[in-house]
């Protein structure tokens, strides 16, 4: 039997993703042993998984180098790859927002030709140019995006907000919410057909796990 491959985001999402896979019986001990190997294998289930930069997960899945992937919705929106998004895994929940100084609250319509700093140029363009019909200049940054409006690099930012602490401590506010973000399970379009049985077993196992968690939370 061929290996079923899962591409996973390296970083924030990794631990929660590994925990979910373990709970449905996938052996992640090789990864947990802290090895520097790039591919971790569960021989008994004929599953292997590998960790890559978040933005690369959709690429591996679209090309079929991975049958499945676990990645944030922010990355899926930004990469725009052809694949199936099959399950909202619930963890790493946050929001993609437009944020800026309080003076701009309610004034997003007056941002024509303004500068928007972001790690997510595609999401920013989609929001401003297609949804709001505002023409903007996107300034691509690699991190600490909240700094941009503070030093005059941009009027507003498009970024993720989790607790809201970074915005608050830098005197910025949410001006609009673009999307709810969380970790998603994605599947290659050919694998979905060719490996439907094994993939469905994993999807259903994870779905059941999420249901059980919701039930337990309700019962508290
Ligand atoms: C993310 C995001 C915000 C911050 C939001 O940045 O881009 O800056 O977290 O979290 P909060 O609402 O809980 O404060 P990350 O920590 O990934 O670092 P980066 O700014 O270098 O991208």
Boltz pocket constraint, residues with backbone or C-beta under 6 A from the ligand:
constraints:
  - pocket:
      binder: B
      contacts: [[A, 142], [A, 143], [A, 144], [A, 145], [A, 146], [A, 159], [A, 160], [A, 161], [A, 162], [A, 163], [A, 164], [A, 165], [A, 166], [A, 167]]
      max_distance: 6.0
